[in-house]
Amino acid sequence: MENPSLIKLLPSYLLAFLWTYTGLDKLIRFEQSRKAFHNQTFPSELAEVLSYAVPIAEILLAILLVCSISRWWGYLGSLLLLTVFLSYVGLIWVGAFPRVPCNCAGLLDSMGWGAHMILNLSLMTLSIFGIFTETKITQKKKSDVSLTSPCVKSRK
């Protein structure tokens, strides 16, 4: 079996690092993170659910991204979560909310909204690249298997 090149693995490991960092940060500083979710502009019940769901989803995405069998799903989940984050940041940036809430992790807290937009767009691009790369790898594996499969009858 051929080893994936660094260019194919780097996006998954970068995203896995991001999700591990942000998920663990929210879990380690859980009470602070929970309060930040409750500072958001959505209902308190949703904030409570999200205070648990977001860090768990981030950790699960990291796991999906480092396992080759689930990497495509990790990229897709990353793209979806980043799309939600990008939409949220965009709404904050254009002043759609009465106050400026944020529940970012560590260093991301100090970034401006423009930098958040650029970061999220870059990470979304990585996710899209990963989806296409994983799709090509899967298609290649399927075509290799079908060519060597003993179940395929050869035509003469």
C-alpha positions as CSV (number, residue, x, y, z in Angstrom):
1,M,0.0,0.0,0.0
2,E,1.3,3.4,-0.9
3,N,2.1,6.0,1.9
4,P,0.2,9.3,1.6
5,S,2.4,12.2,0.9
6,L,2.9,15.1,3.4
7,I,0.9,17.4,1.1
8,K,-2.1,15.1,1.5
9,L,-1.8,14.6,5.3
10,L,-0.8,18.2,6.3
11,P,-4.3,19.7,6.0
12,S,-5.8,16.9,8.1
13,Y,-3.2,17.3,10.8
14,L,-3.5,21.1,10.8
15,L,-7.2,20.9,11.2
16,A,-6.9,18.1,13.8
17,F,-4.5,20.3,15.8
18,L,-6.9,23.3,15.6
19,W,-9.9,21.2,16.7
20,T,-7.9,19.5,19.5
21,Y,-6.6,22.9,20.7
22,T,-10.0,24.7,20.7
23,G,-12.0,21.7,22.0
24,L,-9.6,21.0,24.9
25,D,-9.4,24.7,25.7
26,K,-13.2,24.9,26.1
27,L,-13.2,21.7,28.2
28,I,-10.2,22.8,30.4
29,R,-11.8,26.2,31.0
30,F,-15.3,24.8,31.0
31,E,-17.0,27.3,33.3
32,Q,-15.5,30.2,31.5
33,S,-16.5,28.7,28.2
34,R,-20.0,27.9,29.4
35,K,-20.5,31.5,30.6
36,A,-19.2,32.8,27.2
37,F,-21.8,30.6,25.4
38,H,-24.5,32.1,27.7
39,N,-23.2,35.5,26.7
40,Q,-24.2,34.8,23.1
41,T,-27.4,36.2,21.6
42,F,-29.2,32.9,21.4
43,P,-31.5,31.3,24.0
44,S,-30.1,30.1,27.2
45,E,-31.2,26.5,26.5
46,L,-29.3,26.5,23.3
47,A,-26.2,28.0,25.0
48,E,-26.3,25.2,27.5
49,V,-26.4,22.5,24.8
50,L,-23.7,24.2,22.8
51,S,-21.4,24.6,25.7
52,Y,-21.1,20.7,25.7
53,A,-21.7,20.0,22.0
54,V,-19.1,22.3,20.5
55,P,-16.0,21.1,22.3
56,I,-17.1,17.5,22.0
57,A,-17.7,18.0,18.2
58,E,-14.3,19.7,17.9
59,I,-12.5,16.7,19.6
60,L,-14.5,14.2,17.5
61,L,-13.5,16.1,14.3
62,A,-9.9,15.9,15.3
63,I,-10.2,12.1,15.8
64,L,-11.9,11.7,12.4
65,L,-9.2,13.7,10.7
66,V,-6.3,11.6,12.0
67,C,-7.8,8.3,11.1
68,S,-7.5,7.5,7.4
69,I,-10.8,5.6,7.2
70,S,-12.8,8.6,8.5
71,R,-10.7,11.5,7.2
72,W,-13.2,12.4,4.5
73,W,-15.9,12.8,7.2
74,G,-13.6,14.8,9.3
75,Y,-13.0,17.2,6.4
76,L,-16.7,17.5,5.7
77,G,-17.5,18.1,9.4
78,S,-14.8,20.7,9.5
79,L,-16.2,22.5,6.5
80,L,-19.7,22.5,8.0
81,L,-18.5,23.7,11.4
82,L,-16.3,26.4,9.9
83,T,-19.2,27.5,7.7
84,V,-21.3,28.0,10.8
85,F,-18.4,29.9,12.5
86,L,-17.8,32.0,9.4
87,S,-21.4,32.9,9.2
88,Y,-21.5,33.9,12.8
89,V,-18.3,35.9,12.6
90,G,-19.7,37.6,9.5
91,L,-22.9,38.6,11.3
92,I,-20.9,40.0,14.2
93,W,-18.6,41.9,11.8
94,V,-21.5,43.6,10.1
95,G,-23.2,44.5,13.4
96,A,-26.1,42.1,13.4
97,F,-25.9,41.6,17.1
98,P,-26.5,44.2,19.9
99,R,-23.3,43.2,21.6
100,V,-20.1,41.6,20.4
101,P,-19.9,38.1,22.0
102,C,-17.1,35.6,21.4
103,N,-16.2,32.2,22.6
104,C,-12.9,31.7,20.9
105,A,-10.1,29.7,22.3
106,G,-6.8,31.1,23.7
107,L,-4.9,33.0,21.0
108,L,-7.9,33.3,18.8
109,D,-9.5,35.5,21.4
110,S,-7.2,38.3,20.5
111,M,-7.8,38.3,16.8
112,G,-10.0,41.0,15.1
113,W,-13.1,40.0,13.1
114,G,-11.3,40.5,9.8
115,A,-8.6,38.2,10.9
116,H,-11.2,35.7,12.0
117,M,-12.8,35.8,8.6
118,I,-9.5,35.3,6.8
119,L,-8.6,32.4,9.1
120,N,-11.9,30.7,8.7
121,L,-11.8,31.1,4.9
122,S,-8.3,29.6,4.9
123,L,-9.4,26.7,7.0
124,M,-12.4,26.1,4.9
125,T,-10.1,26.1,1.8
126,L,-8.0,23.4,3.6
127,S,-11.2,21.4,4.3
128,I,-12.3,21.6,0.6
129,F,-8.8,20.6,-0.6
130,G,-8.9,17.7,1.9
131,I,-12.3,16.5,0.7
132,F,-11.1,16.5,-3.0
133,T,-7.9,14.8,-2.1
134,E,-9.6,12.1,0.0
135,T,-12.2,11.6,-2.8
136,K,-9.4,11.1,-5.3
137,I,-7.6,8.6,-3.0
138,T,-10.9,6.7,-2.5
139,Q,-11.6,6.6,-6.2
140,K,-8.1,5.4,-7.0
141,K,-8.3,2.6,-4.3
142,K,-11.7,1.5,-5.7
143,S,-10.3,1.4,-9.3
144,D,-7.2,-0.5,-8.1
145,V,-9.4,-3.0,-6.3
146,S,-11.7,-3.5,-9.2
147,L,-8.8,-4.1,-11.5
148,T,-7.3,-6.8,-9.3
149,S,-10.5,-8.2,-7.8
150,P,-10.9,-12.0,-8.3
151,C,-14.7,-11.3,-8.6
152,V,-14.3,-9.3,-11.8
153,K,-14.6,-11.5,-14.9
154,S,-12.1,-10.8,-17.6
155,R,-13.4,-10.5,-21.1
156,K,-11.6,-12.3,-23.9
